[in-house]
Amino acid sequence: MAKFGTVFCDKFSIARYEDGAWQPAALQPLAPLSIHPAAHVFHYASSCFEGFKAYRWSDGKARIFRLADHVRRMQRSADSLRLPVPDADMLAGMVIDLVAAQIDDIPAPPSSLYLRPTLIGTLENIGAAAAPSTEATLFVLGSPVGDYFEGGARPLKLLVDDQRARSTEQLGSTKTGGNYAAALGPTLDAKAKYGVDQVLFCPGGDVQETGAANFLLISDDEIITKPLDTSFLHGMTRDSILRLAADQGYTVNERNFTVAELLEFVSHYEAALSGTAACLSPVGGLVYNGKEIPVRDGLPGGNTEKLRKALQDIQYGIAPDVHGWLTEV
Ligand SMILES: *Cc1c(COP(=O)(O)O)cnc(C)c1O
């Protein structure tokens, strides 16, 4: 299958916010948008998005994973950017309409339909740096995606950066474009210099997350990860893995930890990145102060694989959805 995010459904859902209200959403043929060059988003980065998946089961129906939670997260992102907040029912309906229209194009698991709601500020005013965009466009793109782990889970290598932050206290938990722009330079530099896959941002030694995934430490009976605060993105995969781990008897230890502690933990804990695209990916090594530090023996760990499979079994319809995470379409 083509590279993640480069193939699109031929329809998308779109709604406009104007005159102080959301106008009715419509499903339309996918086509370029016409946006005024003075639109707020181009100058002041008033944009946020979501990313989650729908799976087509063997019964021919689709299941959307944690739709209501992703809608709520998008509402919080919009609110933090002072963008018009989409109605929950409207946004969920836009996603469901798109999935229903594209159901035949959703590849069978482990492939899926990746869904990308996006909200942008379209107020035409280049003097609005300190003013909210009172007009906006909301759309939902669909993109069929293949199996991330085709050919097996390859352990990732991370550069541990104990200086820089990925984002700010204020916007760390907002899924907004500017955060990815901020992480891009450091990540590209790290790839070029150290051959790593990602940067683990640990400002002041506080282990936070990478450019687009949360970080977890996993042993045979415990999961350690940073507790929710506004400095990092509250991943739905993180939350789901923690709940499934608790179900299976792991102790879930949400606590802050330092780079010094991290370097000790990885001699005997597995490390993993969590996010919608890759679910739970094993980390095989770290680079810190120019030195390579393996995570245990550098190979994918059994606990990481077990927890990833537990989540995927629910998404693929192999295990029961005991937490009510799936919306049937
Ligand atoms: C989207 C994202 C995640 C993962 O969130 P999921 O809901 O698990 O997909 C983690 N960190 C960042 C910075 C993200 O943008």
The ligand as a Tripos MOL2 file, in Angstrom:
@<TRIPOS>MOLECULE
LIG
   15    15     1     0     0
SMALL
NO_CHARGES

@<TRIPOS>ATOM
      1 C1         -1.5150   12.6030   18.2320 C.3       1 LIG1
      2 C2         -0.3520   12.6120   19.1630 C.ar      1 LIG1
      3 C3         -0.0890   11.5830   20.0770 C.ar      1 LIG1
      4 C4         -0.8440   10.2960   20.0870 C.3       1 LIG1
      5 O1         -2.2060   10.4420   20.3100 O.3       1 LIG1
      6 P1         -3.1760    9.2420   19.9690 P.3       1 LIG1
      7 O2         -4.5030    9.7530   20.3990 O.co2     1 LIG1
      8 O3         -2.7160    8.0720   20.7500 O.co2     1 LIG1
      9 O4         -3.0720    9.0090   18.4920 O.co2     1 LIG1
     10 C5          0.9620   11.7360   20.9790 C.ar      1 LIG1
     11 N1          1.7410   12.8320   20.9600 N.ar      1 LIG1
     12 C6          1.5360   13.8210   20.0840 C.ar      1 LIG1
     13 C7          2.4250   15.0040   20.1070 C.3       1 LIG1
     14 C8          0.4900   13.7440   19.1500 C.ar      1 LIG1
     15 O5          0.3190   14.7110   18.2620 O.3       1 LIG1
@<TRIPOS>BOND
     1     1     2 1
     2     2     3 ar
     3     2    14 ar
     4     3     4 1
     5     3    10 ar
     6     4     5 1
     7     5     6 1
     8     6     7 2
     9     6     8 1
    10     6     9 1
    11    10    11 ar
    12    11    12 ar
    13    12    13 1
    14    12    14 ar
    15    14    15 1
@<TRIPOS>SUBSTRUCTURE
     1 LIG1         1 GROUP 0 **** ****
